[in-house]
Every structure is written in structure tokens, then in C-alpha cells.
């Protein structure tokens, strides 16, 4: 398995190194027993045509929040069980786009949420310092989550907030997802000093079914002192979870 930190995976979407990237539906909502053709787009921002191959992985989460890639079809909630690409190999023209279609067929017995990593493995042409042509391999990925209508259970809460004070302060947030969905959310941590001044940190994140602990470092710009800490998680489905704590920051 290949393991990436949560922030590393999310940052793939803004990688300037990739000439070819994939975009498409991040969330699908389909009824049991239905079929739908969905479309992704391969975009080549480079100046040469690029050979590209579509790939799929499963996606799970370790207790510390680390996101883990696994082979497609290895997990019960794999989106790959229901989705088939019409074609996986493409040549994307310079400064151009290619449409990629996939058929999603949801069994009548399907329940809950399914998700998977959908990506493009591209060989980007480049020239070495010696003038020799070389191929640079770049992978760019996104996550598509499927929700089966009438079978979803969204149940996410903040179980605990702890803080580590001192010269390297942080906030540790324990999330429990008792539902059956891939839950995207924005984590907002607000620090308020004794004078009422506020400093806010926001972080896009994900919590899969189970319990995870996310650690958020306090902003290095905060002065020494005691702060009230307000933690808010806002989910795409309208769910909102909140918690409060305090932290003491020491500066040398």
C-alpha cells in the first residue's frame, strides 16, 4: 500500500508539476438499481501531447487521520465495484482536453456510501540539461464519493478536543463517524486571547467511518499567553459539530 498524509493527498489537486490533471464529479447521488454515465475531463496545460492512463484505487484512513491508498476492489465500500471506464488509455493534446466517460451501475441491494480515488498516470515529455529527451511520470488524483439515495446515514461528531501547550502548541481533535458516508468537511480552529482578539485556522479535511485523531498546529504568529480554543467542523451535507478548549502558548 502507498500511504500519504491527508494534507499531501489534498495538495495533489494544486500540484504545479503536473501537465495533465483530471477533474470531474466529487459526489454522486444515485438511487438503488439505476445506471448513469458520468464524465471526467483530462486537461493538458503543457505544450506537448501527453500519453495518459486512468487508474482507480481504494481509499481508507488510519487512526491518526493518515489517508491510505489500497488496490481497487480490496474494500467493501470500493466505488470500483459499480463503475467501469469505457476507455483507460488516452493521448491528451497540448493545451487541450479529453473527455473520459464511465458507467456507474448501482445494484438494487446497494446501501450506504462508496468512494474511490480516480486518477491519471501521465508521461510528461521533458528535456534534460544535456538536451536528451526524457519522460517524467506524474500522477494526479481526486476522490469521487457515491451516496445511494435513501440508504445514507450521516452521523459525525467531535468526541474530544485536547491541547498541547508550550513552545510547540497544537490542538488534537477526535472525530467519530458513526455513519456510512465519506464525509468532507472544513475544520476551523479559532484562538481567542484574553482581550477578545481572534486568530483563525481553516483546513479542508475528510473523515471516513470510524474514529480518527487530527492534530492541528497552532499558528506560529500567536504571541505567548492563554487562549480559548473554539473548534468547528462544517460538513457538505449541512452537519456542524463544535467543541471548546484552552491552550497556553510559551515563546522563548
Wavefront OBJ file of the C-alpha trace (Angstrom):
o trace
v 0.000 0.000 0.000
v 1.057 3.575 -0.571
v 0.480 5.906 2.377
v 0.056 9.677 2.076
v -0.672 12.239 4.738
v -4.091 13.852 4.458
v -2.578 17.221 3.576
v -0.302 15.645 0.964
v -3.226 13.971 -0.786
v -5.340 17.130 -0.772
v -2.419 19.125 -2.163
v -2.267 16.890 -5.267
v -5.106 18.947 -6.694
v -2.915 22.066 -6.819
v 0.373 20.494 -7.903
v 2.106 22.779 -10.369
v 4.373 19.936 -11.544
v 1.647 18.078 -13.396
v 0.924 18.972 -17.023
v -2.137 16.708 -17.086
v -4.800 16.632 -14.416
v -8.239 15.085 -14.048
v -11.429 16.804 -12.921
v -14.968 15.554 -12.551
v -17.758 14.751 -10.103
v -16.652 14.721 -6.470
v -20.031 13.467 -5.227
v -22.640 11.278 -6.963
v -26.157 10.680 -5.646
v -27.922 7.739 -7.298
v -30.916 5.556 -6.487
v -30.526 1.800 -5.974
v -30.934 -0.140 -9.218
v -30.052 2.763 -11.524
v -27.363 3.413 -14.147
v -25.721 6.671 -15.106
v -22.904 7.717 -17.430
v -20.576 10.225 -15.765
v -17.815 12.270 -17.311
v -14.323 13.303 -16.252
v -12.042 15.720 -18.087
v -8.322 15.345 -18.702
v -6.656 18.726 -19.159
v -3.148 19.174 -20.552
v -1.676 22.573 -19.717
v 1.645 21.710 -21.335
v 2.984 22.405 -24.800
v 3.294 18.768 -25.964
v 0.824 15.886 -26.298
v 0.847 13.535 -23.297
v 0.064 9.826 -23.020
v -2.231 9.305 -20.056
v -3.781 6.295 -18.327
v -6.770 6.364 -15.977
v -6.390 4.433 -12.714
v -8.579 3.690 -9.681
v -7.618 2.986 -6.072
v -9.493 2.319 -2.878
v -9.055 4.781 -0.044
v -9.126 4.261 3.718
v -7.998 6.131 6.818
v -5.636 5.247 9.665
v -6.465 6.190 13.287
v -4.163 9.242 13.066
v -6.069 10.552 10.055
v -3.474 9.425 7.505
v -5.078 8.513 4.189
v -4.071 5.141 2.745
v -4.337 4.003 -0.885
v -5.220 0.346 -1.455
v -5.777 -1.638 -4.676
v -9.196 -1.113 -6.233
v -11.851 -3.652 -5.182
v -9.996 -4.550 -1.977
v -12.520 -2.812 0.311
v -16.299 -3.338 0.715
v -17.050 0.343 0.028
v -14.999 0.463 -3.194
v -16.576 2.667 -5.868
v -14.844 0.451 -8.418
v -17.460 -2.249 -7.717
v -20.042 -0.162 -9.566
v -18.005 1.920 -12.025
v -16.412 0.933 -15.329
v -14.470 3.257 -17.644
v -15.203 2.950 -21.356
v -11.518 3.512 -22.089
v -8.438 3.991 -19.879
v -5.626 4.998 -22.270
v -5.607 8.426 -23.950
v -3.406 10.937 -25.708
v -4.190 14.426 -24.429
v -3.289 17.145 -26.964
v -1.134 20.105 -25.990
v -3.192 22.871 -24.383
v -6.221 20.635 -24.855
v -8.726 18.407 -23.098
v -10.110 14.887 -23.455
v -13.445 13.645 -22.116
v -13.390 10.395 -20.147
v -16.662 8.558 -19.657
v -17.550 5.905 -17.118
v -20.710 3.924 -16.488
v -21.947 3.701 -12.904
v -24.384 0.850 -12.263
v -25.793 0.749 -8.722
v -27.268 -2.621 -7.693
v -30.758 -2.643 -6.197
v -29.251 -4.065 -2.998
v -26.591 -1.346 -2.581
v -26.720 0.637 0.664
v -24.723 3.493 2.103
v -21.710 5.249 0.661
v -18.942 4.153 -1.691
v -15.823 6.045 -2.685
v -12.591 5.729 -4.603
v -9.539 7.536 -5.895
v -9.809 8.359 -9.592
v -6.554 9.461 -11.153
v -4.427 9.918 -14.221
v -0.950 8.487 -14.693
v 0.744 10.610 -17.346
v 4.134 10.554 -19.012
v 5.097 14.180 -19.484
v 7.757 14.917 -22.118
v 10.741 16.927 -20.924
v 14.314 17.669 -21.942
v 17.337 17.063 -19.721
v 20.162 19.527 -19.188
v 22.173 17.612 -21.789
v 19.466 18.021 -24.406
v 18.229 14.448 -24.198
v 14.506 13.705 -24.278
v 13.262 12.107 -21.083
v 9.877 11.103 -19.726
v 8.701 12.412 -16.367
v 5.932 10.405 -14.737
v 3.289 12.406 -12.903
v 0.219 11.103 -11.058
v -2.716 13.348 -10.306
v -5.741 12.104 -8.339
v -9.120 13.117 -6.975
v -11.791 11.316 -4.925
v -15.329 10.583 -6.109
v -17.876 9.583 -3.464
v -21.181 7.862 -4.261
v -24.212 8.162 -1.983
v -27.041 5.686 -2.515
v -30.336 7.560 -2.138
v -32.483 6.539 0.813
v -29.761 4.465 2.472
v -27.411 7.134 3.838
v -26.604 7.711 7.494
v -24.682 10.932 8.207
v -23.564 10.794 11.831
v -20.339 12.660 12.588
v -19.363 14.264 15.871
v -16.378 15.685 17.715
v -15.749 13.275 20.594
v -12.896 15.125 22.250
v -10.621 18.148 21.937
v -7.251 18.191 23.695
v -4.488 20.771 23.513
v -0.736 20.574 23.930
v 0.662 23.723 25.471
v 4.218 25.029 25.459
v 6.553 26.175 22.697
v 5.055 23.815 20.063
v 1.329 24.074 20.837
v -1.320 22.141 18.940
v -4.942 21.114 19.043
v -5.868 17.414 18.862
v -9.409 16.737 17.648
v -11.001 13.275 17.883
v -13.748 12.644 15.316
v -16.177 9.742 15.278
v -18.001 8.964 12.054
v -20.750 6.506 13.022
v -22.402 6.877 9.633
v -21.745 5.128 6.336
v -20.516 8.026 4.206
v -17.288 9.623 3.037
v -17.549 12.988 4.809
v -15.713 16.052 3.520
v -15.576 18.968 5.929
v -13.835 22.226 6.767
v -12.115 22.243 10.143
v -11.981 25.716 11.692
v -9.885 26.362 14.818
v -10.259 29.819 16.378
v -7.874 31.112 19.064
v -9.164 33.958 21.242
v -6.853 35.814 23.641
v -7.859 37.470 26.922
v -8.524 40.761 25.103
v -11.019 39.094 22.751
v -8.767 39.156 19.693
v -9.215 36.137 17.395
v -6.895 34.201 15.098
v -8.422 31.540 12.857
v -7.012 28.493 11.091
v -9.025 26.585 8.489
v -8.246 23.204 6.984
v -10.125 21.122 4.388
v -10.303 17.554 5.633
v -12.045 14.179 5.423
v -13.329 11.661 7.943
v -14.264 8.129 6.905
v -16.413 5.766 9.009
v -14.598 5.096 12.285
v -12.622 7.203 14.752
v -9.691 9.436 13.782
v -7.466 11.934 15.581
v -6.358 15.042 13.704
v -3.576 17.252 15.055
v -3.555 20.937 14.071
v -0.507 23.052 14.937
v -1.203 26.472 16.421
v -0.244 29.416 14.170
v 3.398 30.446 14.788
v 2.298 34.093 14.832
v 0.395 33.727 18.111
v 2.059 35.543 20.998
v 2.700 33.893 24.347
v -0.353 33.660 26.553
v -3.504 31.697 27.304
v -6.128 31.293 24.587
v -9.646 29.950 24.405
v -9.858 27.465 21.527
v -13.076 27.053 19.527
v -13.210 24.073 17.146
v -15.866 23.830 14.429
v -16.343 21.189 11.731
v -18.693 22.131 8.887
v -19.776 19.323 6.566
v -21.004 19.473 2.980
v -24.334 17.898 3.996
v -25.063 20.743 6.441
v -23.880 18.986 9.608
v -21.981 21.163 12.068
v -20.005 19.979 15.118
v -18.410 22.226 17.746
v -16.153 21.952 20.802
v -14.222 24.311 23.129
v -10.885 24.071 24.962
v -7.919 26.242 26.083
v -4.215 26.319 25.282
v -1.209 28.046 26.836
v 1.483 29.211 24.422
v 5.082 29.766 25.513
v 7.543 31.738 23.386
v 11.300 31.824 24.002
l 1 2 3 4 5 6 7 8 9 10 11 12 13 14 15 16 17 18 19 20 21 22 23 24 25 26 27 28 29 30 31 32 33 34 35 36 37 38 39 40 41 42 43 44 45 46 47 48 49 50 51 52 53 54 55 56 57 58 59 60 61 62 63 64 65 66 67 68 69 70 71 72 73 74 75 76 77 78 79 80 81 82 83 84 85 86 87 88 89 90 91 92 93 94 95 96 97 98 99 100 101 102 103 104 105 106 107 108 109 110 111 112 113 114 115 116 117 118 119 120 121 122 123 124 125 126 127 128 129 130 131 132 133 134 135 136 137 138 139 140 141 142 143 144 145 146 147 148 149 150 151 152 153 154 155 156 157 158 159 160 161 162 163 164 165 166 167 168 169 170 171 172 173 174 175 176 177 178 179 180 181 182 183 184 185 186 187 188 189 190 191 192 193 194 195 196 197 198 199 200 201 202 203 204 205 206 207 208 209 210 211 212 213 214 215 216 217 218 219 220 221 222 223 224 225 226 227 228 229 230 231 232 233 234 235 236 237 238 239 240 241 242 243 244 245 246 247 248 249 250 251 252
